[in-house]
Amino acid sequence: MKYSDVSPPPVPTPAEQRDALAKGLGRARLWAEQGVLTEEPLREACLQDLRYDRMCEDLRGDWLWEIINAAGFRNEIRVPLLHALYDLSDPENARQLCKLAQHYAASGDAAFRDLLYQIVSQKPLAADYDFLGESELLALEGERGFLCAAKSRGVQLKQIAWDWPEESLLREAGELIEETRIRELLSSTSDPDLNRFFESWQEQLRQKAKRKQQKQSHSKKLQCKISEEISVETVIEAAQGEDNCSWFRGWGTQAKPTDLNTVLQTLKFSEEPAVLTNLVKVFSNQALPEFDSRLIDLCQHPNPELQRRAWFALANNSHPQIHEFACQQLKENQHPFVFRLFIRNYEPGDENRLLAALSLPEDACESHSVLSDLIEVLKENPTADCSSLTRVIYRFTPCEICRYKTVQLLHDRSRIPDWMANECRFDSYAEPARSHLYKTKR
């Protein structure tokens, strides 16, 4: 697959705008400043949380707010955003909507301020999202916002037990308000719901102190107890059973070379796919004590789970046969895991071979996996020419964290192009992208 110039076009199409907004590319902000970003793609990005990994990537409300203002679309997006907040039919988008509501409210829009109070007080979504709006109201209103959230939680504590949402609320409040002030606010009120919240908090503190003492006592007892090591015979016996042996990976990282060799010898002469799958797990994060081509054979086994485990295990090893096998796979089947074989088996010029063979899957998760492996190939092999592959990774990875890794790599090796250094300052991955690395480019 051939990749054309991946730098930002001066006049982007709607599809290019949507792609940049979905990935969190800084070019979206630059297009907004230049007046070539249109309202519809930006509105869609505001109403839908387009992050690839919501567990690891931060909310984009702050980033989108900067783009809204740079593009001059604050009024155009206001009404659709209000409608979405009144509806809140999709909880997956709700957190981003609340963050944008915070910005509108901070700019003086009372309708959004009232809506945040309503969301925190009434908790319109399911229990998994009962924290919605609390962080934004805290940041916006300080003590008043905290008391609203605490009162709402105090109402809930009539029916449910204290849990992590209450702890999270106090932790966030503590970052804005001193704990002594929080105690003053809660202990000086006659509101029964706030009293309930305060009393539950104090009880949790007492229980936490008690658990800490018990844990310390238990740890001292454990230090006196000699734990029994799991023998290699136990591992081989367990591999014959029906258990999935998920603990084999941890055992393998701590095992003695002689024990690993015993497992390898058993692996070489076993035929049952279930047993082989279990034995290969021992080498999930551990190289073979000595390389054996049987592992390459297992990468082509008809059993899909065994094949997957074998690819992961093979990538932990370095050997000329692996490089030969990897190059062959690039020309033939191009298995999704083939690129990771080059992390420990790179040879000069492989970066050109990898770029020529690269064909990204349509599935975002599969594409992310392939591009993540390529980042590791370049990172672990400093002599590799990173200039071309990293541009492709930067442009096509759906993950903003992986994208930053490529920027860091190019910067460290003095290969970052000017257009990338310019636009990554406005990337959605805010903290690193605005770090000292790029201040000189502003």
N, C-alpha and C positions, 0 to 999 in steps of 0.2 A: 504494500500500500504506500502510495506516495503522499507526502504531506507538504502542502504549499506553505507560503509565508504565514506564520501564526501571529504576527504582530497585529495590533488593532487597526482595522480599516478606518479611514477618516470619516466616512459616512456609512454607518452600520445599517444592515437590513433589520427588519423586525425580528427575524430569527436569530441574528447575531446578538441583538440586544437581549432577547430572552435567555440566550445561552450564557451571556456574561452575567446577567442578574442571577441566574440559577446557580452558577458556580461561585459567585461572589468576586468576580474579577474587578480590579480597580479601574479598568477601562470604562466601566459603566459610569463611574463618577466623573471621569474625564469627559465622556460624551455629554453628560449632563451639563458640565460647565461650558462646553462648546456649543450647546444648544441643538445637538443632533440626537439626543435621547428622546424618544416619544413617550407620551403619557400612558398608553395602553399597556405596554410591557412592564413599566414600572408599577402601575396599579396592580397588575396581576401578581407581581413579586411581593407587593405589600400585603395582599390579601391571602397569599399562600406561603407557608414556610417551606422554602425550597432547599434547605440545607440537605446535604447528602447524608451526614452522620449527626443526628440530633443529640446523640449521647456525648459526642466529643467537641463538636463545633458550637461556638457561642451563638446566642440569638443575634439576628441581624437587624433588629429594630433601630439601633443607633446608626448603623451603616446606611440603612435605607432612608432614615430621616435626613442625613447629610445630602443624599442624592436628591430627595424630594425638594429640598431647599435650593440646591445647586441648579436643578432643572426648572424651578419656579412653578412646581405643580402642587403646592400645598393646598390650595382651594379645590383643585380638581379631584384630589384623592380623599379629601375630608369626608364627603358625604358617603361614598362607598365604604370607607372605613367605619363610620358610625353605624351604618346598616349591618356590617359584619359583626360589630361588637354587640349590637342589640340581639342579633340572631345567635351567634356562637354555636352554630350547628356542628362545626368540626373542631374538636378539642385540640387536634394536632396543630392547628394554625393559631389557636387562642393566645398563646404566650407572646408570639410576635405582635399580634394585634394590640395586646395590652401594653407592650413596650412602646409601640407607636402612639398609643393613646396617652402615655405618660408625656411624650414630647409635645403633643398638641396641647395637653393641659398646661404644661410648663410654659408654653408660649402665650397662655392667657385664655385658652378655649375652655370655658366652664362646662360645656356639654361633655367633654371627655373626662374632666375631673369628676363630675357627678356619676358618670358611667363606671369609673373605677371604684368609687365608693359602693355603688350598687352591686358590682360583681363581687367585691370582697365581702360585703354584708350578706348577700343572698346566695352566693355560691351556686351559680346556675348549672354547673357541669357535675359530672360524676365524682365520686370520692377521690379517684386518682388525680383529679385536677382541682381539688378544693383549695389549693394554694394560689390559684390564679389571681393575678392582680396585686398580691400582697407586696412583692418586691417593688413594684412600680409605685404603689401608694406610699410605701415607706420612703422611697427616694423623693417623692413629690411633696409629701405633707409632713414628714418627720414624725414628731410625737403624736400628732393628731391621727396620722395614718396608722401608726402602730396601735393606738388604742382601738381604732375601728377593727383592725385585724384581730387583735387579742380578744375583743368582745365577741366577735363572730366565732372564734375558736372556743371561747368559754361556753357559748350556746351548744356547740357540738359535743363538748365534754360531758354534757348530760347523758349522752347516748353512747359515746365511744371513749376508748382509753387514750391516754396521752401517747403520742407516737412521734415519728420523725418530722412531720409538718410543723408541729409546735416547736420542736427543737430548732428547726430551720428558721422559723419566724424570729425566735429569740436571738439566734446567731446573727441574722441579718440586721436586726434592730440594734444589737450590740455594736455593730460596725458604724452605726450612725448616731446612736445615743449611748451614753455611758451606762453601765449596768446599774450603778447606784441610782441614776435618774430613772431607769426602768422600774426599779424597786419602789422608788418614791411614787411614781405614777400609779402603780398597781396596788400599793398598800394604802394609799390615801383616798381611794374611791369607795363609794357605797354601792356601786353598780354590782349586782349579784353575779353577772356573767364574767366581769373582770375579776371579781373575787375568786370565782371558781377557777379561772385560768391561773391566777396567782397561787392559790393553794395547791393546785395540781403541779405547778412548776416547783414549788418548795418540796413537795413530796418526792418528786423525781430527783431532786438534788440529794435528798436524804438517802434514797435507794441507790443512787449512783455511788455515793461515798461508801455505802455498805458493800456494794459489789466490788469496789476497788480493793477494800480490805480483804474480802474473800479471795479475790484473784491473786493478790500478793501472797497470801497464805498458801494457795494452791500451787503457785509457781515454785515456792520453796520446796514443797513436797515433790514436785516433778524433778527438780534439780537433784534430789537424792535418789531418784528412781532410775535404774539403768534400763534403757529401752532395748528390746530385742531387735536385732537386725533381721530383715527379711532375706532369707537365703535364696541363691539362684535356683535351687531345686524347687523352692516354693513358687518362684516365678514361672518356671517351665511347667510345673504341674497346673498352675492357674491358667496358663495359656491354653491348656487342653479343655478347659471348662466352657460354660456358656456365658460367663461374666464378660463384660466388655473390657475389663482390665484397664480402665482409665488411669489407674495409679502407676502403670508401667512407665509412663514418661518420666515421672518424678524419680522412680527407682533407678531408671537408666542414667539420669544425670549424676547420681551419687554412687553408682556401682563401681566396683573395682574392675580394672582391665581384664583380669582373669575371668570374672563373672560375665562381663560383656562378651568375651570370646566364647564362653560356653553357650550363651544365647545365640551367638552368630552360627556356631556349629549346628545347633538344633534347627536354626532357620534354614540352613543350607540343605538339610535333608528332610524337611517337612513338606507335605503336599497339600494338606487340608487348608482351604482358604481362610477359614475362621481362625485356625491356629496361627497361620502365617500373619494374618492381620494383627493379632495380639502381639506376636513376637516383634514385628516391625515397630510397634509403638514404643518399645524400649529405646529405639534410636530416633525418636521424634525430635529430640533436641540434643542429640549426641552422635558424634561420628562413629563409624565402625572401628573396632580395635585394629583391624587391617581390612583394606578394601576387598570386596568380593563382588564379582559381576552378577551374582545371583540377584542382587538388589536392582540392577538394571532390568533383568528379566521380569522381575515382579512389577516394574513400572508399565509393563505391557500385558499384565495378567488380565484375563477377561472379567474378573471380579472387580467392580468399580471401587468399592471401599478399600480393598487391598491395594489396588493400583494407586489410589489417592494417597494412602499412607506411605507407600513406597517412594513416590515422588518427593514427599516432604523429607523422608529419611535420606534419600539420595542427595538432596541439596545440601546436607550437612557435611558432605565429604568432598575431598579434592583428589582427582586422579585423571590421568590422560584419557582413560576409557570413558569417563563421564563427559569430558569435553567433546570427544568424538561422537558420543551418543546424542548430546545436546545439539550439535551442529547438524547431525542427521535429522533429528526431529524438527529443526527449523525448516528444513527443505520438504519434509514429508507431512507429518500429522499436525505439527505445531500445537502440541498439548498446551493448555493454559498455564501449566506450571513450568514449562520449559525454560523460561527466562531466568527463573531463580537458580537454575543449575550453573549459570555463569557467575553467580556471586562469589563462589569459591573456586571457580574453574575458568576465570577470565584469562584470555590471551590477547596480546596487542592486536588491535584491529577488529576485535569482536564487536565493539560499539557500532561500527558500520554494518556489520552483518546483522546485528539485532535490529537496527533501524530499517534496513532493507526488508527484513522479514516481518516487521511489526504490522499486525492487522488487528485493530482493536475490536473486541466483542461489542455487540449492541447493548448487552446488559451492563448497567452501571457498576454493579458489584464486581462482575468479572473484569471489566475494564480497569477498575480501581486496583484489583489484585495484580493484574499484569503490570500496570504502571508503577505500583509500589515495589514490585520486584526489580524493575529497571532502575529505580532510585537506589536501591541497595547495591546493585551491580556497580553503578558509578561511584557511590559513596565508599564502598569497600575496596575500590581499585583506583587509587589516586592518579595512576598514569593514564587512565582512559580519557579520551577526549570527550568531555561532557557537553560541548556546545550545542550539538544538534539534538541529541536525545532529550536533554532537559527542556528544550523549547517545546517539544511535542508533549512531554509530561505536563509541563506548566499549563499548556493550552487545553489539554483534553482530560486531565484528571478531574473527577467530580468532587474530590476532597480538597478543601482549602488548606488543610494541614500538610498534606503531601505536596501541594503546590508551593507552600512556603519552604519546604525542605529543598526543593529544586532551586529556589531563589538563593537560599543560604549556600548551597553547593556552588552555584555559579559565582556568587559574590566572593566566596572564600578562595576560588581558583581564578579570580579576576577575569571571568568570562561573561559576566552579565551584560547583555545589550542595553543600550540607553533607554529604549522604549519600555523594556521590562522594569528597569530600575525606576523609571518614572511612574508607571501605572501601579506597581505593587505597593507604592506608598498609600494607595487608597483601596487596598484589598480588604475584603470583609474580615480576614484574619487580622484583627486590628493591632494587637499589641506587638507581635513581631514585625509586621509590615511597616509600622511607624517607628521602629527602633532606630538606634544610632546608625545602623547600616545605610540608611537612605536619607538621613537628614541633609547631607551635603548635596543631594540632588534636588532639593526643594527650591 
